[in-house]
Amino acid sequence: MNIQENVPLRPKTTMRIGGTARYFVELKTKEDVQEATAFATSHNIPIVVFGGGSNTIFADGEIEALVVRTTANAVQIENNCITVEAGKNLAMLINELAEQGLDLSPLTGIPGSVGGAIFGNAGQGPKGTWIDSFVESVTAYVDGKWKEFSRDECKLGYRNSIFKNQSQALAPVIWSTNLSIPTLPAAEIKAEIDRLLNKRFETQPHVKTAGSCFKATDETPAWGLIDEAGLHGLKIGDVQVSEKHANFLLNEGEASFEDAAAIVQKIRDSINQPLEVEMRFIKNDGLSLF
């Protein structure tokens, strides 16, 4: 395990905002996970688990934490059951499985890694299909121990999981998941992947954005509440609410963490209904802002 110091985070994130990690390491083996946790504990700093670069904005300046990225990405297939490590890119997995007639197409267009998808139970809209439809179990390192969580134990809900609700300073490290994937002719799966990609391209921005920012607490989609408040197109500094899809924040130049935090607070203050912040805003102490 090679722990690096003062690693720039901005180029690693999809929104291109952030300073440097005091410590950074890529996790390639289970032993790396254990050693990284021991290092963070001995230095009395939190662990920030970082996936594919989406859904996370880091503060400017130094993040006093150990930022870890799981790069282990092995995939094992047995009939329609697969075991996939958390560092696997989700889009690549979907396409590779399609070649073998395994249909994970409902998750098409979702950025990031498999671990990130499990962490936030990624899926297609409040009434769409989520990764919990395929999960059988998840292996994670939690509180200094390896544990295999059943689907029920994962408590996968709307953009939520048990891993998301753990203590921030003792962030769990998701290592792998077992998925049960339905079968379908490869040509049909590929056609559906193309359809969903085209739909996403038409309805969502594909520039410097970290993905969906808010989660409504009822059935009304967050973008609808933001639209109703007349906030699409709102700009603070170099961060703008997308006019194409109001739940996306865009970096229109050299946006800062303060710009992004300010526009989030402005939106929350302008809407009468509660809006949870789905995007992670990591402060300089390694903990979440919202």
N, C-alpha and C positions, 0 to 999 in steps of 0.2 A: 504494500500500500504506500503510495507516494503522496503525502500531504503537501500541497503547495500553499504559498503565502501570497497575499495581496493580488488575488486573481481578478481581473476585470469581469464584471457580470453583465454589463450593458450589451456586448455583442452576443451573449448567450440567450438573451431574452427576445421574444418576438416583438415587444413594444419598444425595445432599444432604450430602456430607462434603467439607471442604476449605477452604483459605484463599484467598489471592490469587496471581495470576500476576504476577511482576515485569514481564514483557512479554507481550502477547497480540496476535495478529493473525489475521484471516481471510484465507484464500488464495483469490482469485477467478480468477487467471490464472497461467500458467506463470512469467511474469515475477515475480509475487509470491513464488512458491516460491524462485526464485533470489535475490531480494533478501532474503528472510527468512533464508535459509541464510547469506548474506554477513553479515547483521547479527549473527546468533548467533556466527559465527566471529570477527568483529571484537570482540565483547564477551566472548569466551571463556566462553560459557554454552551448555548443551545445548539442543537442540530437543526438545520434547515434542509429539508429534502426537496431537491430541485429536479424536475422531470425534463420534458422536452422544450422548456422555455416559454410555454404558453401559460396564461392565467396567473402570472406572478410579476409583480413590480417591486424592485428593490430600491431602498433609499439611496440617495446620492451620498458620496463619502464612503467610509468603511463600515462594513457589516461585521460586527463583533460576534462571529458565530463560525461554526464549521458547516459550510455548505456542501452537501453531498449529492452526487448524481450517480444513480445506478446505471451502469452501462451493460451489465449482463443481459443478453437478449436471446438466449437459446430457446428454441421451439421444438417440442416433442409431440408427435401426432400418433395417436392410436385409434383407428376408426374415426369416430366423430368427436373424440375426446382429446383435448390438447392441454399441454402444460407449457406455459410461456413465462419467461422471466420479465421482470418489471421494466427493464430498459428497452424492450422492443418497441420500435416505432409503430403506433397503432395503424396508421395508413398502410405501411408496408405489410403488416400482419394481415390486414383485410385482403389485400391484393394477392398475397401468397396463398392464403387459404382458398380464395376464389379459384385459383388454378387447380385446386384439388377437389373442387365441388363442395367446399365447406362455406356456409353462408353467414358471414359476419357483416354483411352489407348495411344493416340498419345503423351502424356506427360510422358510416362513410362521411368523410369531411371533418371529423373531429381531430383537432391537432393534438400533438403530444405523445407521451409514452403510455404503455399499458398500465404501468404503476400509477400514473397520474389519472388515468381513466377509472381505475378502481378507487382511488382516493376520493374522487369527486363524483363517483357513479355517473360517468359521462353518458350522454344520450342525446336524442333528437327531440328537444322541446318537452314541455310539461306532460303532454299526452302521448309522447312518442315511445320508442323502444330504448331502453337503457342497458348498460353492460350487465346489470344484475340479472337480466333475462338469461344470461349465458353462464354466470359464475356458479361453480360447484364448491370451490374452497379457495382460500388465499393463505399463503405462507408469509409471515411477517416477523420482524424482530421488534419486540415490544417489552419495555421495562427490563432489558438485559436478558431476555429469553426468546428462543424461537418458538413460534406457535402456529399451528394450522387452524385457521378459522373456517368454520362451516359457513355456508351462504347465510344462514340465519344469524350466526354470530357476527357477521360483517355489518349487520344492521344497515343494509344498503337502501337508502330512501332517495327522495328527489334531490339530486346533486349532493348527496351526503353519504357518509359511512362512519363506522366506529373509529376508523383511522383518522378521520378529520376532526374528531372530537377529543382526541387524546391531548394530554398536557403538551403545550408548545415546546417547552424546554426538553422534553423527552419524546420528541417526534418519532413515531413508529416508522420503520423502514420496510415497505412492502417489497418482498423479494420475488414472488411468483404467484401465479394463479392457475387453477384448473378450470377449463371452460368446456362446456358441452355445446357443440355447434351443429345446427341442423344442416342437412345435405340438400343440394339442389344442383341441377346441371350448371356447369361452369359458365356457359354462355348466358344463362338467365341471370346469374349473380353479377357478371360483368356489366350486363345491360342496366341492372339496377344501380350499380356503383356509378356508372356514367350519368344516369338520371339524377341521382342525389347530388353528385358533384356539380352538375349544371344548375340545379336548383339553388345550391349554396352560393354559387358564383353570382347568380342573379339577385339574391336577397341579402347577402352579407358582404362586408368590405374585406378586401384581401390585401391590405397594406400593413403598416406598422400598428398592429393591434394585438392585445393580449387575450382576445376572445370575449365572451359574455361577462359583463361586469357585475350585474345585479341578479338577485333571485327574489321574486315576489313571494310573500308569505301566504297568498291565497291562489286561486286559479287564474287570476288576471296576469298575463305575461308582463314582465318588467318593462319591456320595450313599449307596451301599450300605455302604461302609466306615464312613462317619460314623454311619449308623444302627446298624450292628453294634456300634460303640463306645458306643452309648447317648448320643450327643451332640446329637441333634435336640432343639431347644428350649433348648440351652445359651445363656446370656446373660452377657456381660461389658460393663459399662457399659450403653449403650443399643444395643449391637449384639447381635442374637440369631440363632442358627441356625434357619432356618425349620422349623416342624413339618410344613409341607405338602411341602417338598422340601429335604432336608438339605444340598444343595449351594448353597443360596442364603442369603446374609446379609441381614438386615433392619435398617434404621435405625428403632428403636422410639421415637425422640424426638429428642434432640440428640446423636447419636452423634459420636464423635471419631475421628480417624485412629488414635490410640493404642488405642481400644476395638477397632477392626476388626483392627489388627495383632496385638493380644493374643489375640483369639479364633482367628485363623488359626494362630498359634503353638501355642495350646493344642490345637487339633484335630490338627495335625501331630505334636505330641509324644505324643498319646494313641493314635495309630494305628501299628501295627507296619510297615505297608507305606508306601513313599514316596508322598507326594502333592505334585504340582507345583501351585504357585499360579498359576492361570490369570488371575485378576484382577490388574490393574496397581496396585501401591501406589507412588505417586510421592512421594519424599521431598522435603525442602526444597531439596536441591541439584539437583533435577530428574532424579535417577536412581532406579532401581527398588529397593525394599526387599528383595524376595524374588527 
